[in-house]
Amino acid sequence: MDQNLGRILVIDDNEDVLFSAKMLLRKYAKEVVMEKNPKKIPFLVSNEEYDIILLDMNFSQDISSGQEGFFWLKEILKYDPSAVVVMITAFGDVEMAVRALKEGATDFVLKPWQNEKLVATLTAASKLRHSYKEVTQLKQVNRTLTAELQTQQPVISGQSPAMRHLFAIIDKVAKTDADILLLGENGTGKEVIARSIHQRSGRADKVFVTVDMGAVTESLFESELFGHKKGAFTDAKEDRIGRFEAANGGTLFLDEIGNLSPSLQSKLLTVLQRREVIRVGTNKPIPIDVRLICATNMPLLDMVQRHEFRQDLLYRINTVELNLPALRERLDDIPLFAEHFLQSYAHKYKQPLKRLSDAALAKLRRYTWPGNVRELQHVLERASIMSDNRELQPEDFFFIPEETSAPVTATIPDTKNLEDLERQAVQRAMQQHEGNISKAAKELGLSRGALYRRLEKYAL
């Protein structure tokens, strides 16, 4: 028989009632848990999840008023606001039934019950419980997806031999569910590749969820990835699903996985092996079905040798390993990127579309791009904003000259001229942050606009 009622908790101080309920409901439920003592309710509902709770309204301390039942109904809903509670009593009347429904009960049945009517009532209650869970999960997944969509993603492009080789491998592995490890320098587009793999997979119509592991603190790791129950810790004001649950059925992208501490690596490995998560504050395992894609710019094999990264975790995440080439290894792709980014900035800043002159393109090809595609994106954005011409020229571009791309060491300036000092400070900040306007401006204590004006003033 189809056990579609899930897990049922029956609370009644009458052992005969408990026995009768179990004999009837075990044919329809996955599990029937019986409890005589209502004082155990907080422990039961805080540590386990039940699809239906069948609650007596009158216990030994109060024979007929139903006050104990109303009290325990409030306690159950305090721990689980979406709990489906069906009240049972031998002393029911219309007024008591209406009050029970007003205070959060799903339905109301009288003892002695008719078996068919009780099963029908619990079946309807079970469907309601499933609806509650679906709505809650959809809301939280929607919040996650909204945050994902607000993050502008660069383009995946390339005609260079290195990229054609990479695309050929992607075509082979995307259709499988194999876990993938993406390796490459910062700014090479690992997240873009991960999204491309997801879009070409059998999970394309499901969600793609990203987690920056380098930004997740040790204390919030389990809550962020596995979820938590309301009240599990100080700021846990509501139940929350973790990123694994949000990505269920789809793809989970763990960026900067090389930054995980050994203790967090162990927790992640346990989840990947068991394919289930346990929310913080509960003991209930929740099955998960995700396609895992991880990325890092760190040398994981060397870290394994130094015992900084678990070897068993590395084996788990790199069924297929893809190495993303640096931009300096695919200079032929610069025109494609430039066209895409300039179109994007023309739309973003509501300005005419600009293009590269041959001389400007030649200058971009001569640069070594330590910041890869991300640096190219920032350089093109600045040029697009600062230049008044429809055709960008070499002088419109600022980036670290090849000969000064090494780390800058502090030196004592040999001038006391304020403009010279300011020029040197701006130049050093831009070099240290690889042309990143936002970071350089923050270090200098300037707004982005103020920094742009100084770059223009000093022809930097």
ChimeraX attribute file (.defattr): number of C-alpha atoms within 10 A of each C-alpha:
attribute: neighborCount
match mode: 1-to-1
recipient: residues
	/A:1	6
	/A:2	8
	/A:3	13
	/A:4	14
	/A:5	25
	/A:6	16
	/A:7	20
	/A:8	24
	/A:9	22
	/A:10	23
	/A:11	25
	/A:12	23
	/A:13	17
	/A:14	14
	/A:15	13
	/A:16	10
	/A:17	17
	/A:18	18
	/A:19	12
	/A:20	11
	/A:21	18
	/A:22	19
	/A:23	11
	/A:24	15
	/A:25	19
	/A:26	16
	/A:27	15
	/A:28	19
	/A:29	20
	/A:30	14
	/A:31	17
	/A:32	23
	/A:33	15
	/A:34	19
	/A:35	18
	/A:36	16
	/A:37	12
	/A:38	17
	/A:39	10
	/A:40	11
	/A:41	18
	/A:42	14
	/A:43	10
	/A:44	16
	/A:45	20
	/A:46	19
	/A:47	13
	/A:48	12
	/A:49	17
	/A:50	20
	/A:51	23
	/A:52	25
	/A:53	27
	/A:54	21
	/A:55	23
	/A:56	28
	/A:57	29
	/A:58	22
	/A:59	21
	/A:60	10
	/A:61	8
	/A:62	12
	/A:63	13
	/A:64	15
	/A:65	15
	/A:66	20
	/A:67	16
	/A:68	18
	/A:69	21
	/A:70	22
	/A:71	11
	/A:72	18
	/A:73	24
	/A:74	15
	/A:75	15
	/A:76	22
	/A:77	17
	/A:78	15
	/A:79	19
	/A:80	18
	/A:81	14
	/A:82	17
	/A:83	24
	/A:84	26
	/A:85	27
	/A:86	25
	/A:87	26
	/A:88	25
	/A:89	24
	/A:90	15
	/A:91	14
	/A:92	18
	/A:93	10
	/A:94	9
	/A:95	8
	/A:96	18
	/A:97	18
	/A:98	13
	/A:99	12
	/A:100	22
	/A:101	15
	/A:102	10
	/A:103	12
	/A:104	19
	/A:105	22
	/A:106	21
	/A:107	19
	/A:108	22
	/A:109	19
	/A:110	16
	/A:111	12
	/A:112	10
	/A:113	14
	/A:114	10
	/A:115	13
	/A:116	9
	/A:117	11
	/A:118	17
	/A:119	16
	/A:120	11
	/A:121	16
	/A:122	24
	/A:123	18
	/A:124	13
	/A:125	21
	/A:126	21
	/A:127	14
	/A:128	18
	/A:129	20
	/A:130	14
	/A:131	13
	/A:132	15
	/A:133	14
	/A:134	11
	/A:135	11
	/A:136	16
	/A:137	16
	/A:138	13
	/A:139	12
	/A:140	18
	/A:141	21
	/A:142	14
	/A:143	12
	/A:144	19
	/A:145	17
	/A:146	11
	/A:147	12
	/A:148	15
	/A:149	9
	/A:150	8
	/A:151	8
	/A:152	7
	/A:153	12
	/A:154	16
	/A:155	15
	/A:156	16
	/A:157	17
	/A:158	19
	/A:159	15
	/A:160	15
	/A:161	13
	/A:162	15
	/A:163	18
	/A:164	13
	/A:165	11
	/A:166	17
	/A:167	17
	/A:168	10
	/A:169	14
	/A:170	19
	/A:171	14
	/A:172	11
	/A:173	17
	/A:174	20
	/A:175	16
	/A:176	14
	/A:177	17
	/A:178	15
	/A:179	21
	/A:180	23
	/A:181	26
	/A:182	23
	/A:183	21
	/A:184	18
	/A:185	18
	/A:186	18
	/A:187	19
	/A:188	21
	/A:189	23
	/A:190	26
	/A:191	21
	/A:192	15
	/A:193	21
	/A:194	26
	/A:195	21
	/A:196	18
	/A:197	24
	/A:198	26
	/A:199	18
	/A:200	17
	/A:201	21
	/A:202	14
	/A:203	20
	/A:204	17
	/A:205	12
	/A:206	15
	/A:207	22
	/A:208	24
	/A:209	23
	/A:210	23
	/A:211	18
	/A:212	13
	/A:213	21
	/A:214	14
	/A:215	11
	/A:216	16
	/A:217	11
	/A:218	12
	/A:219	8
	/A:220	11
	/A:221	18
	/A:222	21
	/A:223	22
	/A:224	19
	/A:225	21
	/A:226	23
	/A:227	23
	/A:228	23
	/A:229	22
	/A:230	20
	/A:231	15
	/A:232	17
	/A:233	12
	/A:234	7
	/A:235	8
	/A:236	15
	/A:237	12
	/A:238	13
	/A:239	20
	/A:240	21
	/A:241	21
	/A:242	23
	/A:243	23
	/A:244	29
	/A:245	26
	/A:246	28
	/A:247	24
	/A:248	19
	/A:249	18
	/A:250	23
	/A:251	29
	/A:252	27
	/A:253	28
	/A:254	22
	/A:255	23
	/A:256	20
	/A:257	22
	/A:258	21
	/A:259	19
	/A:260	19
	/A:261	13
	/A:262	13
	/A:263	9
	/A:264	14
	/A:265	19
	/A:266	16
	/A:267	12
	/A:268	18
	/A:269	17
	/A:270	14
	/A:271	16
	/A:272	18
	/A:273	10
	/A:274	11
	/A:275	15
	/A:276	17
	/A:277	23
	/A:278	20
	/A:279	23
	/A:280	23
	/A:281	18
	/A:282	17
	/A:283	13
	/A:284	14
	/A:285	13
	/A:286	13
	/A:287	15
	/A:288	19
	/A:289	16
	/A:290	24
	/A:291	21
	/A:292	23
	/A:293	28
	/A:294	25
	/A:295	26
	/A:296	21
	/A:297	20
	/A:298	16
	/A:299	12
	/A:300	18
	/A:301	14
	/A:302	11
	/A:303	14
	/A:304	15
	/A:305	11
	/A:306	10
	/A:307	11
	/A:308	17
	/A:309	23
	/A:310	20
	/A:311	14
	/A:312	12
	/A:313	17
	/A:314	17
	/A:315	12
	/A:316	16
	/A:317	21
	/A:318	18
	/A:319	13
	/A:320	15
	/A:321	16
	/A:322	17
	/A:323	16
	/A:324	19
	/A:325	17
	/A:326	21
	/A:327	25
	/A:328	18
	/A:329	16
	/A:330	16
	/A:331	18
	/A:332	15
	/A:333	18
	/A:334	21
	/A:335	16
	/A:336	14
	/A:337	20
	/A:338	21
	/A:339	15
	/A:340	16
	/A:341	20
	/A:342	21
	/A:343	17
	/A:344	15
	/A:345	20
	/A:346	16
	/A:347	12
	/A:348	9
	/A:349	11
	/A:350	9
	/A:351	14
	/A:352	15
	/A:353	15
	/A:354	20
	/A:355	19
	/A:356	19
	/A:357	14
	/A:358	13
	/A:359	13
	/A:360	17
	/A:361	17
	/A:362	12
	/A:363	14
	/A:364	21
	/A:365	18
	/A:366	12
	/A:367	15
	/A:368	18
	/A:369	24
	/A:370	19
	/A:371	21
	/A:372	19
	/A:373	21
	/A:374	17
	/A:375	20
	/A:376	21
	/A:377	19
	/A:378	20
	/A:379	21
	/A:380	22
	/A:381	19
	/A:382	18
	/A:383	20
	/A:384	27
	/A:385	14
	/A:386	15
	/A:387	15
	/A:388	13
	/A:389	13
	/A:390	14
	/A:391	15
	/A:392	21
	/A:393	18
	/A:394	16
	/A:395	13
	/A:396	21
	/A:397	19
	/A:398	18
	/A:399	20
	/A:400	21
	/A:401	13
	/A:402	12
	/A:403	6
	/A:404	9
	/A:405	15
	/A:406	11
	/A:407	10
	/A:408	11
	/A:409	7
	/A:410	7
	/A:411	6
	/A:412	5
	/A:413	11
	/A:414	8
	/A:415	9
	/A:416	8
	/A:417	10
	/A:418	9
	/A:419	11
	/A:420	14
	/A:421	14
	/A:422	14
	/A:423	17
	/A:424	14
	/A:425	16
	/A:426	20
	/A:427	18
	/A:428	18
	/A:429	20
	/A:430	25
	/A:431	20
	/A:432	17
	/A:433	17
	/A:434	21
	/A:435	21
	/A:436	19
	/A:437	19
	/A:438	16
	/A:439	16
	/A:440	24
	/A:441	20
	/A:442	13
	/A:443	13
	/A:444	14
	/A:445	11
	/A:446	13
	/A:447	13
	/A:448	14
	/A:449	12
	/A:450	11
	/A:451	20
	/A:452	17
	/A:453	12
	/A:454	15
	/A:455	17
	/A:456	11
	/A:457	10
	/A:458	14
	/A:459	11
	/A:460	17
